[in-house]
């Protein structure tokens, strides 16, 4: 019997997002608009109830001017 490898999911680092929003003088609603997502979805990402898709991660990194994945996201191992 084959053992399943633990999977992982990507979570947004809300503390880092707030820091970047303050630095860029941007609101959460502005970030959502510029990233092409709803403010409700961004709120779910910030609270950790949803995980961003690869495309949303790319857009958030672009809008927040982040080049390193680890600066904005964490990888959570799910057993």
mmCIF file of the N, C-alpha and C atoms, coordinates in Angstrom:
data_MODEL
# 
_entry.id   MODEL 
# 
loop_
_atom_site.group_PDB 
_atom_site.id 
_atom_site.type_symbol 
_atom_site.label_atom_id 
_atom_site.label_alt_id 
_atom_site.label_comp_id 
_atom_site.label_asym_id 
_atom_site.label_entity_id 
_atom_site.label_seq_id 
_atom_site.pdbx_PDB_ins_code 
_atom_site.Cartn_x 
_atom_site.Cartn_y 
_atom_site.Cartn_z 
_atom_site.occupancy 
_atom_site.B_iso_or_equiv 
_atom_site.pdbx_formal_charge 
_atom_site.auth_seq_id 
_atom_site.auth_comp_id 
_atom_site.auth_asym_id 
_atom_site.auth_atom_id 
_atom_site.pdbx_PDB_model_num 
ATOM 1   N N  . UNK A 1 1  ? 0.834   -1.178 0.000   1.00 0.00 ? 1  UNK A N  1 
ATOM 2   C CA . UNK A 1 1  ? 0.000   0.000  0.000   1.00 0.00 ? 1  UNK A CA 1 
ATOM 3   C C  . UNK A 1 1  ? 0.883   1.247  0.000   1.00 0.00 ? 1  UNK A C  1 
ATOM 4   N N  . UNK A 1 2  ? 0.572   2.154  -0.897  1.00 0.00 ? 2  UNK A N  1 
ATOM 5   C CA . UNK A 1 2  ? 1.341   3.382  -1.021  1.00 0.00 ? 2  UNK A CA 1 
ATOM 6   C C  . UNK A 1 2  ? 0.909   4.409  0.012   1.00 0.00 ? 2  UNK A C  1 
ATOM 7   N N  . UNK A 1 3  ? 1.877   5.072  0.601   1.00 0.00 ? 3  UNK A N  1 
ATOM 8   C CA . UNK A 1 3  ? 1.568   6.140  1.561   1.00 0.00 ? 3  UNK A CA 1 
ATOM 9   C C  . UNK A 1 3  ? 1.375   7.445  0.802   1.00 0.00 ? 3  UNK A C  1 
ATOM 10  N N  . UNK A 1 4  ? 0.379   8.173  1.207   1.00 0.00 ? 4  UNK A N  1 
ATOM 11  C CA . UNK A 1 4  ? 0.139   9.483  0.594   1.00 0.00 ? 4  UNK A CA 1 
ATOM 12  C C  . UNK A 1 4  ? 1.132   10.490 1.142   1.00 0.00 ? 4  UNK A C  1 
ATOM 13  N N  . UNK A 1 5  ? 1.664   11.272 0.250   1.00 0.00 ? 5  UNK A N  1 
ATOM 14  C CA . UNK A 1 5  ? 2.546   12.357 0.660   1.00 0.00 ? 5  UNK A CA 1 
ATOM 15  C C  . UNK A 1 5  ? 1.694   13.447 1.288   1.00 0.00 ? 5  UNK A C  1 
ATOM 16  N N  . UNK A 1 6  ? 2.207   14.072 2.344   1.00 0.00 ? 6  UNK A N  1 
ATOM 17  C CA . UNK A 1 6  ? 1.436   15.180 2.911   1.00 0.00 ? 6  UNK A CA 1 
ATOM 18  C C  . UNK A 1 6  ? 1.294   16.282 1.866   1.00 0.00 ? 6  UNK A C  1 
ATOM 19  N N  . UNK A 1 7  ? 0.132   16.862 1.774   1.00 0.00 ? 7  UNK A N  1 
ATOM 20  C CA . UNK A 1 7  ? -0.058  17.955 0.827   1.00 0.00 ? 7  UNK A CA 1 
ATOM 21  C C  . UNK A 1 7  ? 0.144   19.276 1.563   1.00 0.00 ? 7  UNK A C  1 
ATOM 22  N N  . UNK A 1 8  ? 0.189   20.317 0.800   1.00 0.00 ? 8  UNK A N  1 
ATOM 23  C CA . UNK A 1 8  ? 0.379   21.631 1.412   1.00 0.00 ? 8  UNK A CA 1 
ATOM 24  C C  . UNK A 1 8  ? -0.568  22.625 0.767   1.00 0.00 ? 8  UNK A C  1 
ATOM 25  N N  . UNK A 1 9  ? -0.783  23.710 1.464   1.00 0.00 ? 9  UNK A N  1 
ATOM 26  C CA . UNK A 1 9  ? -1.598  24.784 0.905   1.00 0.00 ? 9  UNK A CA 1 
ATOM 27  C C  . UNK A 1 9  ? -0.910  26.104 1.217   1.00 0.00 ? 9  UNK A C  1 
ATOM 28  N N  . UNK A 1 10 ? -1.170  27.052 0.363   1.00 0.00 ? 10 UNK A N  1 
ATOM 29  C CA . UNK A 1 10 ? -0.550  28.370 0.480   1.00 0.00 ? 10 UNK A CA 1 
ATOM 30  C C  . UNK A 1 10 ? -1.492  29.298 1.228   1.00 0.00 ? 10 UNK A C  1 
ATOM 31  N N  . UNK A 1 11 ? -0.952  29.980 2.213   1.00 0.00 ? 11 UNK A N  1 
ATOM 32  C CA . UNK A 1 11 ? -1.732  30.947 2.995   1.00 0.00 ? 11 UNK A CA 1 
ATOM 33  C C  . UNK A 1 11 ? -1.091  32.322 2.865   1.00 0.00 ? 11 UNK A C  1 
ATOM 34  N N  . UNK A 1 12 ? -1.929  33.321 2.821   1.00 0.00 ? 12 UNK A N  1 
ATOM 35  C CA . UNK A 1 12 ? -1.479  34.710 2.782   1.00 0.00 ? 12 UNK A CA 1 
ATOM 36  C C  . UNK A 1 12 ? -1.030  35.128 4.174   1.00 0.00 ? 12 UNK A C  1 
ATOM 37  N N  . UNK A 1 13 ? 0.027   35.922 4.255   1.00 0.00 ? 13 UNK A N  1 
ATOM 38  C CA . UNK A 1 13 ? 0.510   36.441 5.538   1.00 0.00 ? 13 UNK A CA 1 
ATOM 39  C C  . UNK A 1 13 ? -0.135  37.810 5.772   1.00 0.00 ? 13 UNK A C  1 
ATOM 40  N N  . UNK A 1 14 ? -1.237  37.866 6.526   1.00 0.00 ? 14 UNK A N  1 
ATOM 41  C CA . UNK A 1 14 ? -1.960  39.131 6.689   1.00 0.00 ? 14 UNK A CA 1 
ATOM 42  C C  . UNK A 1 14 ? -1.132  40.225 7.354   1.00 0.00 ? 14 UNK A C  1 
ATOM 43  N N  . UNK A 1 15 ? -0.263  39.859 8.285   1.00 0.00 ? 15 UNK A N  1 
ATOM 44  C CA . UNK A 1 15 ? 0.581   40.865 8.930   1.00 0.00 ? 15 UNK A CA 1 
ATOM 45  C C  . UNK A 1 15 ? 1.460   41.572 7.912   1.00 0.00 ? 15 UNK A C  1 
ATOM 46  N N  . UNK A 1 16 ? 1.986   40.811 6.977   1.00 0.00 ? 16 UNK A N  1 
ATOM 47  C CA . UNK A 1 16 ? 2.843   41.380 5.930   1.00 0.00 ? 16 UNK A CA 1 
ATOM 48  C C  . UNK A 1 16 ? 2.015   42.228 4.959   1.00 0.00 ? 16 UNK A C  1 
ATOM 49  N N  . UNK A 1 17 ? 0.815   41.772 4.640   1.00 0.00 ? 17 UNK A N  1 
ATOM 50  C CA . UNK A 1 17 ? -0.049  42.539 3.736   1.00 0.00 ? 17 UNK A CA 1 
ATOM 51  C C  . UNK A 1 17 ? -0.361  43.904 4.345   1.00 0.00 ? 17 UNK A C  1 
ATOM 52  N N  . UNK A 1 18 ? -0.731  43.932 5.634   1.00 0.00 ? 18 UNK A N  1 
ATOM 53  C CA . UNK A 1 18 ? -1.044  45.215 6.279   1.00 0.00 ? 18 UNK A CA 1 
ATOM 54  C C  . UNK A 1 18 ? 0.169   46.139 6.278   1.00 0.00 ? 18 UNK A C  1 
ATOM 55  N N  . UNK A 1 19 ? 1.338   45.579 6.525   1.00 0.00 ? 19 UNK A N  1 
ATOM 56  C CA . UNK A 1 19 ? 2.568   46.372 6.508   1.00 0.00 ? 19 UNK A CA 1 
ATOM 57  C C  . UNK A 1 19 ? 2.790   46.996 5.129   1.00 0.00 ? 19 UNK A C  1 
ATOM 58  N N  . UNK A 1 20 ? 2.601   46.192 4.091   1.00 0.00 ? 20 UNK A N  1 
ATOM 59  C CA . UNK A 1 20 ? 2.792   46.684 2.725   1.00 0.00 ? 20 UNK A CA 1 
ATOM 60  C C  . UNK A 1 20 ? 1.717   47.692 2.335   1.00 0.00 ? 20 UNK A C  1 
ATOM 61  N N  . UNK A 1 21 ? 0.476   47.448 2.738   1.00 0.00 ? 21 UNK A N  1 
ATOM 62  C CA . UNK A 1 21 ? -0.597  48.402 2.444   1.00 0.00 ? 21 UNK A CA 1 
ATOM 63  C C  . UNK A 1 21 ? -0.295  49.752 3.085   1.00 0.00 ? 21 UNK A C  1 
ATOM 64  N N  . UNK A 1 22 ? 0.181   49.739 4.317   1.00 0.00 ? 22 UNK A N  1 
ATOM 65  C CA . UNK A 1 22 ? 0.544   50.993 4.985   1.00 0.00 ? 22 UNK A CA 1 
ATOM 66  C C  . UNK A 1 22 ? 1.681   51.691 4.259   1.00 0.00 ? 22 UNK A C  1 
ATOM 67  N N  . UNK A 1 23 ? 2.684   50.925 3.870   1.00 0.00 ? 23 UNK A N  1 
ATOM 68  C CA . UNK A 1 23 ? 3.836   51.501 3.168   1.00 0.00 ? 23 UNK A CA 1 
ATOM 69  C C  . UNK A 1 23 ? 3.426   52.109 1.829   1.00 0.00 ? 23 UNK A C  1 
ATOM 70  N N  . UNK A 1 24 ? 2.504   51.452 1.131   1.00 0.00 ? 24 UNK A N  1 
ATOM 71  C CA . UNK A 1 24 ? 2.054   51.924 -0.183  1.00 0.00 ? 24 UNK A CA 1 
ATOM 72  C C  . UNK A 1 24 ? 0.876   52.890 -0.086  1.00 0.00 ? 24 UNK A C  1 
ATOM 73  N N  . UNK A 1 25 ? 0.440   53.180 1.146   1.00 0.00 ? 25 UNK A N  1 
ATOM 74  C CA . UNK A 1 25 ? -0.709  54.066 1.371   1.00 0.00 ? 25 UNK A CA 1 
ATOM 75  C C  . UNK A 1 25 ? -1.919  53.589 0.561   1.00 0.00 ? 25 UNK A C  1 
ATOM 76  N N  . UNK A 1 26 ? -2.230  52.309 0.711   1.00 0.00 ? 26 UNK A N  1 
ATOM 77  C CA . UNK A 1 26 ? -3.289  51.663 -0.059  1.00 0.00 ? 26 UNK A CA 1 
ATOM 78  C C  . UNK A 1 26 ? -4.273  50.999 0.901   1.00 0.00 ? 26 UNK A C  1 
ATOM 79  N N  . UNK A 1 27 ? -5.536  50.968 0.512   1.00 0.00 ? 27 UNK A N  1 
ATOM 80  C CA . UNK A 1 27 ? -6.541  50.290 1.333   1.00 0.00 ? 27 UNK A CA 1 
ATOM 81  C C  . UNK A 1 27 ? -6.694  48.839 0.870   1.00 0.00 ? 27 UNK A C  1 
ATOM 82  N N  . UNK A 1 28 ? -7.347  48.059 1.690   1.00 0.00 ? 28 UNK A N  1 
ATOM 83  C CA . UNK A 1 28 ? -7.621  46.666 1.344   1.00 0.00 ? 28 UNK A CA 1 
ATOM 84  C C  . UNK A 1 28 ? -8.520  46.612 0.107   1.00 0.00 ? 28 UNK A C  1 
ATOM 85  N N  . UNK A 1 29 ? -9.480  47.516 0.005   1.00 0.00 ? 29 UNK A N  1 
ATOM 86  C CA . UNK A 1 29 ? -10.365 47.554 -1.165  1.00 0.00 ? 29 UNK A CA 1 
ATOM 87  C C  . UNK A 1 29 ? -9.599  47.917 -2.428  1.00 0.00 ? 29 UNK A C  1 
ATOM 88  N N  . UNK A 1 30 ? -8.656  48.842 -2.316  1.00 0.00 ? 30 UNK A N  1 
ATOM 89  C CA . UNK A 1 30 ? -7.842  49.208 -3.481  1.00 0.00 ? 30 UNK A CA 1 
ATOM 90  C C  . UNK A 1 30 ? -6.994  48.023 -3.933  1.00 0.00 ? 30 UNK A C  1 
ATOM 91  N N  . UNK A 1 31 ? -6.429  47.308 -2.977  1.00 0.00 ? 31 UNK A N  1 
ATOM 92  C CA . UNK A 1 31 ? -5.631  46.125 -3.316  1.00 0.00 ? 31 UNK A CA 1 
ATOM 93  C C  . UNK A 1 31 ? -6.488  45.105 -4.055  1.00 0.00 ? 31 UNK A C  1 
ATOM 94  N N  . UNK A 1 32 ? -7.672  44.845 -3.546  1.00 0.00 ? 32 UNK A N  1 
ATOM 95  C CA . UNK A 1 32 ? -8.569  43.884 -4.189  1.00 0.00 ? 32 UNK A CA 1 
ATOM 96  C C  . UNK A 1 32 ? -8.879  44.313 -5.619  1.00 0.00 ? 32 UNK A C  1 
ATOM 97  N N  . UNK A 1 33 ? -9.201  45.573 -5.797  1.00 0.00 ? 33 UNK A N  1 
ATOM 98  C CA . UNK A 1 33 ? -9.536  46.096 -7.125  1.00 0.00 ? 33 UNK A CA 1 
ATOM 99  C C  . UNK A 1 33 ? -8.353  45.950 -8.087  1.00 0.00 ? 33 UNK A C  1 
ATOM 100 N N  . UNK A 1 34 ? -7.168  46.355 -7.646  1.00 0.00 ? 34 UNK A N  1 
ATOM 101 C CA . UNK A 1 34 ? -5.981  46.286 -8.501  1.00 0.00 ? 34 UNK A CA 1 
ATOM 102 C C  . UNK A 1 34 ? -5.572  44.845 -8.808  1.00 0.00 ? 34 UNK A C  1 
ATOM 103 N N  . UNK A 1 35 ? -5.869  43.937 -7.900  1.00 0.00 ? 35 UNK A N  1 
ATOM 104 C CA . UNK A 1 35 ? -5.537  42.522 -8.111  1.00 0.00 ? 35 UNK A CA 1 
ATOM 105 C C  . UNK A 1 35 ? -6.627  41.793 -8.893  1.00 0.00 ? 35 UNK A C  1 
ATOM 106 N N  . UNK A 1 36 ? -7.750  42.466 -9.133  1.00 0.00 ? 36 UNK A N  1 
ATOM 107 C CA . UNK A 1 36 ? -8.826  41.861 -9.910  1.00 0.00 ? 36 UNK A CA 1 
ATOM 108 C C  . UNK A 1 36 ? -9.640  40.839 -9.143  1.00 0.00 ? 36 UNK A C  1 
ATOM 109 N N  . UNK A 1 37 ? -9.718  41.014 -7.824  1.00 0.00 ? 37 UNK A N  1 
ATOM 110 C CA . UNK A 1 37 ? -10.516 40.110 -6.994  1.00 0.00 ? 37 UNK A CA 1 
ATOM 111 C C  . UNK A 1 37 ? -11.498 40.937 -6.171  1.00 0.00 ? 37 UNK A C  1 
ATOM 112 N N  . UNK A 1 38 ? -12.499 40.292 -5.619  1.00 0.00 ? 38 UNK A N  1 
ATOM 113 C CA . UNK A 1 38 ? -13.470 41.029 -4.807  1.00 0.00 ? 38 UNK A CA 1 
ATOM 114 C C  . UNK A 1 38 ? -12.877 41.314 -3.430  1.00 0.00 ? 38 UNK A C  1 
ATOM 115 N N  . UNK A 1 39 ? -13.392 42.347 -2.792  1.00 0.00 ? 39 UNK A N  1 
ATOM 116 C CA . UNK A 1 39 ? -12.922 42.676 -1.443  1.00 0.00 ? 39 UNK A CA 1 
ATOM 117 C C  . UNK A 1 39 ? -13.306 41.562 -0.463  1.00 0.00 ? 39 UNK A C  1 
ATOM 118 N N  . UNK A 1 40 ? -14.428 40.898 -0.707  1.00 0.00 ? 40 UNK A N  1 
ATOM 119 C CA . UNK A 1 40 ? -14.844 39.782 0.139   1.00 0.00 ? 40 UNK A CA 1 
ATOM 120 C C  . UNK A 1 40 ? -13.880 38.610 0.047   1.00 0.00 ? 40 UNK A C  1 
ATOM 121 N N  . UNK A 1 41 ? -13.429 38.317 -1.162  1.00 0.00 ? 41 UNK A N  1 
ATOM 122 C CA . UNK A 1 41 ? -12.461 37.232 -1.358  1.00 0.00 ? 41 UNK A CA 1 
ATOM 123 C C  . UNK A 1 41 ? -11.137 37.580 -0.687  1.00 0.00 ? 41 UNK A C  1 
ATOM 124 N N  . UNK A 1 42 ? -10.699 38.835 -0.839  1.00 0.00 ? 42 UNK A N  1 
ATOM 125 C CA . UNK A 1 42 ? -9.460  39.261 -0.184  1.00 0.00 ? 42 UNK A CA 1 
ATOM 126 C C  . UNK A 1 42 ? -9.593  39.136 1.329   1.00 0.00 ? 42 UNK A C  1 
ATOM 127 N N  . UNK A 1 43 ? -10.739 39.491 1.850   1.00 0.00 ? 43 UNK A N  1 
ATOM 128 C CA . UNK A 1 43 ? -10.986 39.361 3.285   1.00 0.00 ? 43 UNK A CA 1 
ATOM 129 C C  . UNK A 1 43 ? -10.862 37.897 3.724   1.00 0.00 ? 43 UNK A C  1 
ATOM 130 N N  . UNK A 1 44 ? -11.374 36.985 2.911   1.00 0.00 ? 44 UNK A N  1 
ATOM 131 C CA . UNK A 1 44 ? -11.261 35.557 3.222   1.00 0.00 ? 44 UNK A CA 1 
ATOM 132 C C  . UNK A 1 44 ? -9.807  35.092 3.166   1.00 0.00 ? 44 UNK A C  1 
ATOM 133 N N  . UNK A 1 45 ? -9.046  35.627 2.227   1.00 0.00 ? 45 UNK A N  1 
ATOM 134 C CA . UNK A 1 45 ? -7.622  35.295 2.153   1.00 0.00 ? 45 UNK A CA 1 
ATOM 135 C C  . UNK A 1 45 ? -6.890  35.812 3.389   1.00 0.00 ? 45 UNK A C  1 
ATOM 136 N N  . UNK A 1 46 ? -7.240  37.032 3.800   1.00 0.00 ? 46 UNK A N  1 
ATOM 137 C CA . UNK A 1 46 ? -6.588  37.655 4.954   1.00 0.00 ? 46 UNK A CA 1 
ATOM 138 C C  . UNK A 1 46 ? -6.910  36.903 6.245   1.00 0.00 ? 46 UNK A C  1 
ATOM 139 N N  . UNK A 1 47 ? -8.116  36.377 6.352   1.00 0.00 ? 47 UNK A N  1 
ATOM 140 C CA . UNK A 1 47 ? -8.510  35.663 7.574   1.00 0.00 ? 47 UNK A CA 1 
ATOM 141 C C  . UNK A 1 47 ? -8.065  34.200 7.558   1.00 0.00 ? 47 UNK A C  1 
ATOM 142 N N  . UNK A 1 48 ? -7.586  33.731 6.412   1.00 0.00 ? 48 UNK A N  1 
ATOM 143 C CA . UNK A 1 48 ? -7.107  32.356 6.319   1.00 0.00 ? 48 UNK A CA 1 
ATOM 144 C C  . UNK A 1 48 ? -8.179  31.330 6.014   1.00 0.00 ? 48 UNK A C  1 
ATOM 145 N N  . UNK A 1 49 ? -9.398  31.784 5.699   1.00 0.00 ? 49 UNK A N  1 
ATOM 146 C CA . UNK A 1 49 ? -10.457 30.826 5.383   1.00 0.00 ? 49 UNK A CA 1 
ATOM 147 C C  . UNK A 1 49 ? -10.381 30.333 3.941   1.00 0.00 ? 49 UNK A C  1 
ATOM 148 N N  . UNK A 1 50 ? -9.669  31.061 3.091   1.00 0.00 ? 50 UNK A N  1 
ATOM 149 C CA . UNK A 1 50 ? -9.469  30.645 1.697   1.00 0.00 ? 50 UNK A CA 1 
ATOM 150 C C  . UNK A 1 50 ? -7.983  30.707 1.380   1.00 0.00 ? 50 UNK A C  1 
ATOM 151 N N  . UNK A 1 51 ? -7.578  29.942 0.382   1.00 0.00 ? 51 UNK A N  1 
ATOM 152 C CA . UNK A 1 51 ? -6.194  29.935 -0.089  1.00 0.00 ? 51 UNK A CA 1 
ATOM 153 C C  . UNK A 1 51 ? -6.165  30.499 -1.508  1.00 0.00 ? 51 UNK A C  1 
ATOM 154 N N  . UNK A 1 52 ? -5.209  31.378 -1.803  1.00 0.00 ? 52 UNK A N  1 
ATOM 155 C CA . UNK A 1 52 ? -5.163  32.000 -3.124  1.00 0.00 ? 52 UNK A CA 1 
ATOM 156 C C  . UNK A 1 52 ? -4.662  31.042 -4.204  1.00 0.00 ? 52 UNK A C  1 
ATOM 157 N N  . UNK A 1 53 ? -5.243  31.157 -5.381  1.00 0.00 ? 53 UNK A N  1 
ATOM 158 C CA . UNK A 1 53 ? -4.774  30.381 -6.528  1.00 0.00 ? 53 UNK A CA 1 
ATOM 159 C C  . UNK A 1 53 ? -3.423  30.946 -6.973  1.00 0.00 ? 53 UNK A C  1 
ATOM 160 N N  . UNK A 1 54 ? -2.746  30.227 -7.842  1.00 0.00 ? 54 UNK A N  1 
ATOM 161 C CA . UNK A 1 54 ? -1.454  30.690 -8.356  1.00 0.00 ? 54 UNK A CA 1 
ATOM 162 C C  . UNK A 1 54 ? -1.602  32.042 -9.049  1.00 0.00 ? 54 UNK A C  1 
ATOM 163 N N  . UNK A 1 55 ? -2.666  32.220 -9.802  1.00 0.00 ? 55 UNK A N  1 
ATOM 164 C CA . UNK A 1 55 ? -2.889  33.485 -10.509 1.00 0.00 ? 55 UNK A CA 1 
ATOM 165 C C  . UNK A 1 55 ? -3.120  34.629 -9.533  1.00 0.00 ? 55 UNK A C  1 
ATOM 166 N N  . UNK A 1 56 ? -3.899  34.407 -8.504  1.00 0.00 ? 56 UNK A N  1 
ATOM 167 C CA . UNK A 1 56 ? -4.156  35.451 -7.501  1.00 0.00 ? 56 UNK A CA 1 
ATOM 168 C C  . UNK A 1 56 ? -2.870  35.769 -6.745  1.00 0.00 ? 56 UNK A C  1 
ATOM 169 N N  . UNK A 1 57 ? -2.080  34.754 -6.429  1.00 0.00 ? 57 UNK A N  1 
ATOM 170 C CA . UNK A 1 57 ? -0.790  35.000 -5.764  1.00 0.00 ? 57 UNK A CA 1 
ATOM 171 C C  . UNK A 1 57 ? 0.090   35.893 -6.627  1.00 0.00 ? 57 UNK A C  1 
ATOM 172 N N  . UNK A 1 58 ? 0.154   35.590 -7.913  1.00 0.00 ? 58 UNK A N  1 
ATOM 173 C CA . UNK A 1 58 ? 0.964   36.387 -8.831  1.00 0.00 ? 58 UNK A CA 1 
ATOM 174 C C  . UNK A 1 58 ? 0.489   37.834 -8.867  1.00 0.00 ? 58 UNK A C  1 
ATOM 175 N N  . UNK A 1 59 ? -0.833  38.025 -8.945  1.00 0.00 ? 59 UNK A N  1 
ATOM 176 C CA . UNK A 1 59 ? -1.384  39.381 -9.004  1.00 0.00 ? 59 UNK A CA 1 
ATOM 177 C C  . UNK A 1 59 ? -1.113  40.153 -7.716  1.00 0.00 ? 59 UNK A C  1 
ATOM 178 N N  . UNK A 1 60 ? -1.288  39.503 -6.566  1.00 0.00 ? 60 UNK A N  1 
ATOM 179 C CA . UNK A 1 60 ? -1.026  40.176 -5.294  1.00 0.00 ? 60 UNK A CA 1 
ATOM 180 C C  . UNK A 1 60 ? 0.440   40.573 -5.182  1.00 0.00 ? 60 UNK A C  1 
ATOM 181 N N  . UNK A 1 61 ? 1.332   39.691 -5.587  1.00 0.00 ? 61 UNK A N  1 
ATOM 182 C CA . UNK A 1 61 ? 2.757   40.008 -5.544  1.00 0.00 ? 61 UNK A CA 1 
ATOM 183 C C  . UNK A 1 61 ? 3.080   41.188 -6.452  1.00 0.00 ? 61 UNK A C  1 
ATOM 184 N N  . UNK A 1 62 ? 2.464   41.216 -7.615  1.00 0.00 ? 62 UNK A N  1 
ATOM 185 C CA . UNK A 1 62 ? 2.693   42.305 -8.565  1.00 0.00 ? 62 UNK A CA 1 
ATOM 186 C C  . UNK A 1 62 ? 2.200   43.636 -8.000  1.00 0.00 ? 62 UNK A C  1 
ATOM 187 N N  . UNK A 1 63 ? 0.978   43.668 -7.506  1.00 0.00 ? 63 UNK A N  1 
ATOM 188 C CA . UNK A 1 63 ? 0.394   44.909 -6.982  1.00 0.00 ? 63 UNK A CA 1 
ATOM 189 C C  . UNK A 1 63 ? 1.166   45.409 -5.761  1.00 0.00 ? 63 UNK A C  1 
ATOM 190 N N  . UNK A 1 64 ? 1.584   44.485 -4.897  1.00 0.00 ? 64 UNK A N  1 
ATOM 191 C CA . UNK A 1 64 ? 2.293   44.872 -3.675  1.00 0.00 ? 64 UNK A CA 1 
ATOM 192 C C  . UNK A 1 64 ? 3.803   45.012 -3.887  1.00 0.00 ? 64 UNK A C  1 
ATOM 193 N N  . UNK A 1 65 ? 4.247   44.809 -5.135  1.00 0.00 ? 65 UNK A N  1 
ATOM 194 C CA . UNK A 1 65 ? 5.657   44.978 -5.518  1.00 0.00 ? 65 UNK A CA 1 
ATOM 195 C C  . UNK A 1 65 ? 6.581   44.048 -4.734  1.00 0.00 ? 65 UNK A C  1 
ATOM 196 N N  . UNK A 1 66 ? 6.162   42.792 -4.642  1.00 0.00 ? 66 UNK A N  1 
ATOM 197 C CA . UNK A 1 66 ? 6.926   41.774 -3.928  1.00 0.00 ? 66 UNK A CA 1 
ATOM 198 C C  . UNK A 1 66 ? 7.500   40.796 -4.948  1.00 0.00 ? 66 UNK A C  1 
ATOM 199 N N  . UNK A 1 67 ? 8.776   40.463 -4.802  1.00 0.00 ? 67 UNK A N  1 
ATOM 200 C CA . UNK A 1 67 ? 9.398   39.518 -5.732  1.00 0.00 ? 67 UNK A CA 1 
ATOM 201 C C  . UNK A 1 67 ? 9.633   38.147 -5.108  1.00 0.00 ? 67 UNK A C  1 
ATOM 202 N N  . UNK A 1 68 ? 9.647   38.070 -3.793  1.00 0.00 ? 68 UNK A N  1 
ATOM 203 C CA . UNK A 1 68 ? 9.893   36.798 -3.115  1.00 0.00 ? 68 UNK A CA 1 
ATOM 204 C C  . UNK A 1 68 ? 8.590   36.219 -2.560  1.00 0.00 ? 68 UNK A C  1 
ATOM 205 N N  . UNK A 1 69 ? 8.279   34.998 -2.960  1.00 0.00 ? 69 UNK A N  1 
ATOM 206 C CA . UNK A 1 69 ? 7.076   34.298 -2.506  1.00 0.00 ? 69 UNK A CA 1 
ATOM 207 C C  . UNK A 1 69 ? 6.977   34.301 -0.984  1.00 0.00 ? 69 UNK A C  1 
ATOM 208 N N  . UNK A 1 70 ? 8.089   34.018 -0.317  1.00 0.00 ? 70 UNK A N  1 
ATOM 209 C CA . UNK A 1 70 ? 8.104   33.896 1.146   1.00 0.00 ? 70 UNK A CA 1 
ATOM 210 C C  . UNK A 1 70 ? 7.819   35.203 1.873   1.00 0.00 ? 70 UNK A C  1 
ATOM 211 N N  . UNK A 1 71 ? 7.943   36.319 1.184   1.00 0.00 ? 71 UNK A N  1 
ATOM 212 C CA . UNK A 1 71 ? 7.640   37.614 1.808   1.00 0.00 ? 71 UNK A CA 1 
ATOM 213 C C  . UNK A 1 71 ? 6.145   37.821 2.007   1.00 0.00 ? 71 UNK A C  1 
ATOM 214 N N  . UNK A 1 72 ? 5.330   37.094 1.266   1.00 0.00 ? 72 UNK A N  1 
ATOM 215 C CA . UNK A 1 72 ? 3.891   37.335 1.297   1.00 0.00 ? 72 UNK A CA 1 
ATOM 216 C C  . UNK A 1 72 ? 3.057   36.100 1.644   1.00 0.00 ? 72 UNK A C  1 
ATOM 217 N N  . UNK A 1 73 ? 3.652   34.920 1.494   1.00 0.00 ? 73 UNK A N  1 
ATOM 218 C CA . UNK A 1 73 ? 2.898   33.682 1.683   1.00 0.00 ? 73 UNK A CA 1 
ATOM 219 C C  . UNK A 1 73 ? 3.662   32.692 2.558   1.00 0.00 ? 73 UNK A C  1 
ATOM 220 N N  . UNK A 1 74 ? 2.907   31.794 3.171   1.00 0.00 ? 74 UNK A N  1 
ATOM 221 C CA . UNK A 1 74 ? 3.509   30.675 3.888   1.00 0.00 ? 74 UNK A CA 1 
ATOM 222 C C  . UNK A 1 74 ? 2.910   29.389 3.336   1.00 0.00 ? 74 UNK A C  1 
ATOM 223 N N  . UNK A 1 75 ? 3.691   28.338 3.382   1.00 0.00 ? 75 UNK A N  1 
ATOM 224 C CA . UNK A 1 75 ? 3.250   27.022 2.944   1.00 0.00 ? 75 UNK A CA 1 
ATOM 225 C C  . UNK A 1 75 ? 2.875   26.230 4.180   1.00 0.00 ? 75 UNK A C  1 
ATOM 226 N N  . UNK A 1 76 ? 1.633   25.807 4.241   1.00 0.00 ? 76 UNK A N  1 
ATOM 227 C CA . UNK A 1 76 ? 1.125   25.062 5.394   1.00 0.00 ? 76 UNK A CA 1 
ATOM 228 C C  . UNK A 1 76 ? 0.964   23.599 4.994   1.00 0.00 ? 76 UNK A C  1 
ATOM 229 N N  . UNK A 1 77 ? 1.617   22.705 5.725   1.00 0.00 ? 77 UNK A N  1 
ATOM 230 C CA . UNK A 1 77 ? 1.529   21.274 5.425   1.00 0.00 ? 77 UNK A CA 1 
ATOM 231 C C  . UNK A 1 77 ? 0.237   20.720 6.010   1.00 0.00 ? 77 UNK A C  1 
ATOM 232 N N  . UNK A 1 78 ? -0.488  19.996 5.173   1.00 0.00 ? 78 UNK A N  1 
ATOM 233 C CA . UNK A 1 78 ? -1.755  19.386 5.576   1.00 0.00 ? 78 UNK A CA 1 
ATOM 234 C C  . UNK A 1 78 ? -1.569  17.879 5.543   1.00 0.00 ? 78 UNK A C  1 
ATOM 235 N N  . UNK A 1 79 ? -1.807  17.235 6.668   1.00 0.00 ? 79 UNK A N  1 
ATOM 236 C CA . UNK A 1 79 ? -1.608  15.776 6.701   1.00 0.00 ? 79 UNK A CA 1 
ATOM 237 C C  . UNK A 1 79 ? -2.861  15.023 6.338   1.00 0.00 ? 79 UNK A C  1 
# 
